[in-house]
Amino acid sequence: MTAVTDEAAARPEAARRGGRWIDHWDPEDEEFWERTGRRVATRNLVFSIFTEHLGFCVWLLWSIAVLHLADNGTALSVGQTLWLTTLPNLVGALLRIPYTFGPARFGGRNWTVVSGLLLLIPCGLFVFAIANPGLPFWALLLIAATTGLGGGNFASSMSNIAHFYPTAKQGLPLGLNAAGGNVGVSVTQLTMPPLIVAFGLIAVGWVWMPLILAAAAGAYLFMDNLAGASRSYTMAEMGRIAARPHTVVMAVLYIATFGSFIGYSFSFGVLIGNQFPEVDASNYIWIGALVGSAARPLGGWMADRFGGTAVTFWNFLGMGLGVVAVWAGVNTGSWGLFLGAFLWVFASTGIGNGSTYKMIPSIFRTRAAARTAAAGREARDRALAAARREAAAAIGLISAVGALGGALIQQTFRISVERTGGIAPALVALAVFYGLCLVLTWAVYMRRVRLGDRRMSLAEAGV
């Protein structure tokens, strides 16, 4: 049966096939965008956010569960606890690479349905693990690893939504899409403690299952596949995109922003317990992720308004100063300074996430436009279409590398705690890393280079 959508009704010439496919999609055409595109894009964005949100909720299950495992009969060391939160981070990061292929190979709507239903697996295994508290540690690690399925959702969701919006207006919707997912971290960490008190730790697995089914049904009924975005990438194409200098640079910057956000989100409760054992970490663990998630669309909006490069540059300065303040809180034993500074860092990670994601499609589009400035309209349009598609692939790859950064950050804290008993050395290393990212942003995107027939920085070109 062929589904009829707003797009098909508005564009009767658009050929349709089963599965809610749209064959004509040109968001850069202002008339098309205002008449039809905006409405269809918004509908797809809403259901994408819902599914991605649940992906993050499931991905972070063990970040709250580890704080209550002792009450369930499983005692772990700090190192084991950090491994139980690191492995889901690592698996989720690695899955983002194949998940990037999902929308291109199967269609964005179709893949959203499948990836949503896959979240039932880690939820069911979590219920099994809690119902059997005598499981060996290696079994807990394997079960925790399956929650990485939720982390993979981000890459497919972001690369899919990027196709729906004009390049100049992608900052805010990509920020909202990402924030809707990111806030799942906070929702899990805020709502689970009272649920655990009322129904036991096992409820953390059961509660998401009906919501997952609802999200999959919503995606099936209301989302669309874009034919122009649905040509599978070959490994050779992905390899070329991955090797592009700007893909590499943006991946490093995204390690510093999203890697920090997810790494801190997974480990915040453990760090509070290690540095301030008198504080109940469950009361505060959710605040950081909420602040970082709320700041992400702000970063996207600021990037649309002031340019992604400028926002990213100044944000790295703020991140570095924030980490120094966290270090001061640790050294002085001030809980108030530690919490306030960490929340500042969380907010900075969110702003940086939004601004860097604005930069990615802008970089590809700007460089394609510069290369074809003297070419005809047809050649220019082909180049811009290719740039849009390559940017969507780069978004998935960069998101995978950025999430891997979260695992590195958690292991940095683990090594610091096990070797020195505290997190101060890890904070110093992070401050240095943010400083290097500040310099990298200036050198690549703010320094003047030859772009087409002119010398200018990519920031001046609108990146």
C-alpha positions in Angstrom: 0.0 0.0 0.0 1.4 3.4 -0.9 1.3 6.0 1.9 0.3 9.6 1.1 2.1 12.3 2.8 2.0 16.1 2.9 4.9 16.1 0.5 3.2 13.9 -2.1 0.0 16.0 -1.9 2.0 19.2 -2.5 4.2 17.8 -5.2 1.9 15.6 -7.4 4.8 14.9 -9.7 6.8 13.2 -7.0 6.9 9.5 -7.7 6.0 7.4 -4.7 6.6 3.8 -3.7 5.7 1.8 -0.6 7.2 2.8 2.7 6.6 6.6 2.7 9.3 7.5 0.2 9.8 11.1 -1.0 11.6 11.3 -4.4 11.7 15.1 -4.7 13.3 17.0 -1.8 15.0 20.4 -2.3 15.1 22.4 1.0 17.5 24.9 -0.6 14.6 26.0 -2.8 13.0 28.7 -0.7 9.6 28.4 -2.3 9.6 24.6 -1.8 10.8 25.0 1.7 8.1 27.5 2.8 5.3 25.7 1.0 6.0 22.1 1.9 9.5 21.4 3.2 9.3 23.0 6.6 6.2 21.2 7.7 7.4 17.7 6.6 10.9 18.3 8.1 9.3 19.4 11.4 7.2 16.2 11.6 10.2 14.0 10.9 12.3 16.0 13.5 9.7 15.4 16.2 9.6 11.6 15.9 13.3 11.4 15.4 13.8 13.3 18.7 11.5 10.8 20.5 13.3 7.7 19.3 16.8 9.2 19.8 15.7 10.3 23.3 14.9 6.8 24.3 18.2 5.6 22.8 20.1 7.8 25.2 17.8 6.7 28.1 18.7 3.1 27.4 22.4 3.9 26.7 22.8 5.4 30.2 21.0 2.7 32.2 24.2 1.5 33.9 25.3 5.0 34.9 22.6 5.0 37.5 22.4 1.2 38.1 26.0 1.0 39.3 25.1 3.3 42.2 22.6 0.7 43.4 24.2 -2.6 42.6 25.5 -3.1 46.1 21.9 -2.9 47.4 21.0 -5.6 44.9 23.8 -7.9 46.1 26.7 -7.0 43.8 29.7 -5.2 45.2 32.1 -3.6 42.8 35.4 -1.6 43.1 35.6 1.9 41.6 37.6 0.5 38.7 35.0 -2.1 38.0 32.2 0.5 38.2 33.9 2.7 35.7 34.4 -0.3 33.3 30.6 -1.0 33.6 30.0 2.6 32.4 32.8 2.8 29.9 31.9 -0.3 27.9 28.4 0.9 26.9 30.1 4.2 25.9 32.7 2.4 23.8 30.2 0.1 22.1 27.8 2.9 21.4 30.6 4.9 19.8 31.6 2.0 17.6 28.0 1.3 16.5 27.7 4.8 15.3 29.7 3.9 12.2 27.4 1.2 10.9 24.4 3.2 12.0 25.5 6.0 9.8 24.9 3.6 6.8 21.4 2.8 8.1 19.4 5.8 6.7 21.3 5.8 3.4 20.8 2.0 2.9 17.3 1.5 4.2 15.7 5.0 4.4 15.6 7.3 7.4 12.1 6.3 8.5 12.7 2.6 8.1 15.9 2.6 10.0 14.4 4.7 12.8 11.8 1.9 13.3 14.4 -0.9 13.3 16.9 0.9 15.5 14.1 1.8 18.0 12.9 -1.8 18.3 16.5 -3.0 18.9 16.4 -1.1 22.2 14.2 -3.8 23.6 17.3 -6.1 23.7 19.4 -4.2 26.3 16.2 -3.5 28.4 15.4 -7.2 28.5 18.9 -8.2 29.4 19.1 -5.6 32.1 16.0 -7.1 33.7 17.7 -10.6 33.5 20.9 -9.3 35.1 19.1 -7.6 38.1 16.9 -10.7 38.6 20.1 -12.8 38.8 22.4 -10.9 41.1 25.0 -13.7 41.3 26.2 -13.2 37.7 29.9 -12.9 37.2 31.4 -9.6 36.4 32.2 -10.6 32.7 28.5 -11.3 32.2 27.6 -7.9 33.6 30.0 -6.3 31.2 28.5 -8.1 28.2 25.0 -7.2 29.2 26.0 -3.6 29.8 27.6 -3.5 26.4 24.3 -4.1 24.7 23.0 -0.7 25.9 25.5 0.7 23.3 22.6 0.1 20.8 21.1 3.2 22.2 24.3 5.2 21.5 24.3 4.2 17.9 20.9 5.9 17.3 22.4 9.3 17.5 24.5 9.0 14.3 21.7 7.7 12.1 19.2 10.2 13.5 21.5 13.2 13.0 22.7 12.2 9.5 19.0 11.6 8.5 17.7 14.9 9.9 20.5 16.9 8.2 19.0 16.0 4.8 15.7 17.6 5.7 16.9 21.1 6.4 18.6 23.9 4.4 22.3 24.2 5.2 21.8 27.8 6.5 19.1 26.7 8.9 20.5 23.4 10.2 22.0 24.7 13.4 18.8 24.9 15.5 17.1 21.7 14.3 20.3 19.6 14.6 20.7 21.2 18.1 17.1 20.3 19.0 17.5 16.8 17.7 20.7 16.2 19.6 19.4 17.9 22.7 16.3 15.8 22.7 18.5 12.7 22.7 21.1 14.1 25.1 18.4 15.0 27.7 17.6 11.3 27.9 20.8 11.0 30.0 19.3 13.4 32.5 15.8 11.8 32.4 17.3 8.4 33.2 19.4 9.7 36.0 16.6 11.8 37.5 13.6 9.5 37.2 15.3 6.2 38.0 16.2 6.7 41.7 12.6 7.2 42.9 11.5 4.4 40.6 14.1 2.1 42.2 12.9 3.1 45.7 9.3 2.3 44.8 9.7 -0.9 42.6 13.3 -2.0 42.9 16.2 -1.8 40.5 14.6 -4.2 38.0 12.0 -1.6 37.1 14.8 0.4 35.3 14.6 -2.1 32.5 10.9 -2.6 32.3 9.9 1.1 32.3 11.3 1.9 28.8 9.7 -1.0 26.9 6.2 0.4 26.2 7.8 3.8 25.3 10.1 2.1 22.8 7.1 0.4 21.2 5.3 3.7 21.0 8.3 5.4 19.4 8.7 2.7 16.8 5.0 3.0 15.9 5.2 6.8 15.6 8.2 6.5 13.3 6.4 3.9 11.2 3.3 6.0 10.8 4.6 9.6 10.5 8.2 9.7 9.3 9.5 9.6 5.7 12.3 8.2 3.7 14.2 10.6 1.3 15.1 8.9 -1.9 17.8 11.4 -2.7 19.6 10.6 0.6 19.0 6.8 0.3 21.9 5.6 -1.8 24.1 3.3 0.3 27.7 4.6 0.9 30.4 2.2 -0.3 33.3 1.6 2.0 35.6 3.4 -0.4 33.4 6.5 -0.2 33.3 6.4 3.5 37.1 5.9 3.6 37.6 9.0 1.4 35.2 11.0 3.6 36.9 9.8 6.8 40.3 10.8 5.4 39.3 14.3 4.5 41.4 16.8 6.6 38.3 18.6 7.8 36.6 15.3 8.9 39.6 14.5 11.0 39.8 18.0 12.5 36.1 18.2 13.3 36.3 14.7 14.9 39.0 15.9 17.3 36.9 19.0 18.2 33.9 16.8 18.7 35.9 14.5 21.0 36.4 17.6 23.1 32.7 18.6 23.1 30.5 15.5 22.9 33.2 13.2 24.2 33.3 15.4 27.3 29.6 15.5 27.6 29.0 11.8 27.4 32.1 10.9 29.4 31.2 13.2 32.2 27.6 12.0 32.1 28.6 8.4 32.5 31.1 9.0 35.3 29.7 12.1 37.2 28.1 10.0 39.9 31.2 8.0 40.5 33.4 11.1 40.6 31.1 12.7 43.2 31.2 9.6 45.3 35.0 9.4 45.0 35.7 13.1 45.9 32.8 13.8 48.2 31.7 10.6 49.8 29.4 12.4 52.2 27.3 13.6 49.3 24.5 11.4 47.9 25.4 11.3 44.2 21.9 10.2 43.1 20.6 13.6 44.1 22.9 15.5 41.7 24.0 13.1 39.0 21.2 14.2 36.6 21.8 17.9 36.8 24.9 18.0 34.7 23.4 16.1 31.8 20.3 18.3 31.9 22.4 21.5 31.8 24.5 20.2 28.9 21.5 19.0 26.9 19.6 22.3 27.4 22.7 24.2 26.2 23.0 22.3 22.9 20.2 24.0 21.0 21.5 27.3 22.4 24.9 26.4 20.8 23.2 25.7 17.5 21.2 28.9 17.6 24.3 30.9 18.5 26.2 29.2 15.6 23.4 30.2 13.2 23.6 33.8 14.5 27.3 34.3 14.9 29.0 31.5 13.0 29.9 28.0 14.3 33.7 28.7 14.3 33.5 31.8 16.5 31.2 30.1 19.0 33.4 26.9 19.1 36.6 28.9 19.6 35.3 30.9 22.6 33.6 27.9 24.0 36.8 26.0 24.2 38.2 28.8 26.3 35.2 28.5 28.6 35.6 24.8 28.9 39.3 25.1 29.8 38.6 27.7 32.5 35.7 25.5 33.8 37.9 22.5 34.2 40.5 24.6 36.1 37.7 25.7 38.5 36.7 22.0 39.0 40.3 21.3 39.9 40.3 24.2 42.4 37.1 22.7 43.9 38.9 19.3 44.3 42.0 20.8 45.8 40.1 23.0 48.3 37.5 20.3 49.1 34.7 22.8 48.2 31.6 20.9 47.2 29.9 24.1 46.1 32.8 25.1 43.8 33.1 21.6 42.4 29.4 21.3 41.5 29.1 24.8 40.1 32.3 24.5 38.0 31.2 21.1 36.7 27.8 22.5 35.7 29.6 25.3 33.8 31.7 22.6 32.0 28.5 20.6 31.2 26.9 23.8 29.7 30.0 24.4 27.7 30.0 20.9 26.3 26.4 21.4 25.2 27.1 24.8 23.5 30.2 23.2 21.8 28.1 20.2 20.6 25.7 22.6 18.9 28.2 24.8 17.3 30.5 22.0 16.0 27.5 20.3 14.3 26.6 23.5 12.6 30.2 23.7 11.3 30.2 20.3 9.6 27.7 20.8 6.8 28.8 24.4 6.4 32.4 23.4 5.7 31.4 20.9 3.1 29.0 23.3 1.3 31.4 26.2 1.4 34.3 24.3 0.0 32.1 22.8 -2.8 30.8 26.3 -3.6 34.3 27.6 -3.8 35.5 24.8 -6.1 32.5 25.3 -8.5 32.3 29.1 -8.4 33.2 29.4 -12.1 31.2 26.4 -13.2 27.7 26.3 -14.6 24.5 26.0 -12.6 24.2 22.3 -13.2 27.7 21.5 -12.1 27.3 23.7 -9.1 24.1 22.0 -8.1 25.6 18.5 -8.4 28.6 19.6 -6.3 26.3 21.0 -3.6 24.2 17.9 -3.6 27.3 15.8 -3.2 28.5 18.0 -0.4 25.2 17.6 1.5 25.4 13.9 1.2 29.1 13.8 2.2 28.4 16.0 5.2 25.7 13.7 6.4 28.2 10.8 6.2 30.8 12.9 8.0 28.3 13.7 10.7 27.9 10.0 11.5 31.7 9.3 11.4 32.5 12.3 13.6 29.8 11.4 16.1 31.3 8.0 16.4 34.8 9.3 17.1 33.4 11.9 19.5 31.6 9.2 21.5 34.8 7.2 21.7 36.2 10.3 23.4 33.8 9.7 26.2 35.3 6.3 26.8 38.8 7.8 26.8 37.7 10.5 29.3 36.2 7.9 31.7 39.4 5.8 31.5 41.5 8.9 32.1 39.5 9.4 35.4 39.9 5.6 36.2 43.7 5.7 35.8 43.9 8.9 37.8 41.9 7.5 40.7 43.7 4.1 40.7 47.2 5.6 40.6 46.8 8.8 42.7 43.5 8.3 44.6 42.0 11.4 43.1 40.9 13.1 39.8 43.2 16.2 39.8 45.7 14.8 37.3 42.9 13.9 34.9 41.5 17.4 35.2 44.9 19.0 34.4 45.2 16.7 31.3 41.7 17.7 30.1 42.5 21.5 30.5 45.5 21.0 28.3 43.5 19.2 25.7 40.9 21.9 25.6 43.6 24.5 25.1 45.0 22.5 22.2 41.5 22.4 20.6 41.3 26.2 21.0 44.5 26.5 19.0 43.4 24.0 16.4 40.1 25.9 15.8 41.9 29.1 15.2 44.6 27.6 13.0 42.2 25.7 10.7 39.0 27.9 10.6 39.9 31.4 11.7 43.3 31.8 10.0 43.1 33.1 6.4 43.7 30.6 3.6 43.0 30.5 -0.1 39.4 29.6 -0.7 38.5 29.6 -4.4 40.0 32.8 -5.9 40.1 34.7 -2.6 42.0 34.6 0.6 39.7 34.3 3.6 39.1 32.2 6.7 36.3 29.6 6.7 34.8 31.6 9.5 34.5 34.6 7.1 32.9 32.4 4.6 30.1 31.6 7.0 31.3 28.4 8.7 
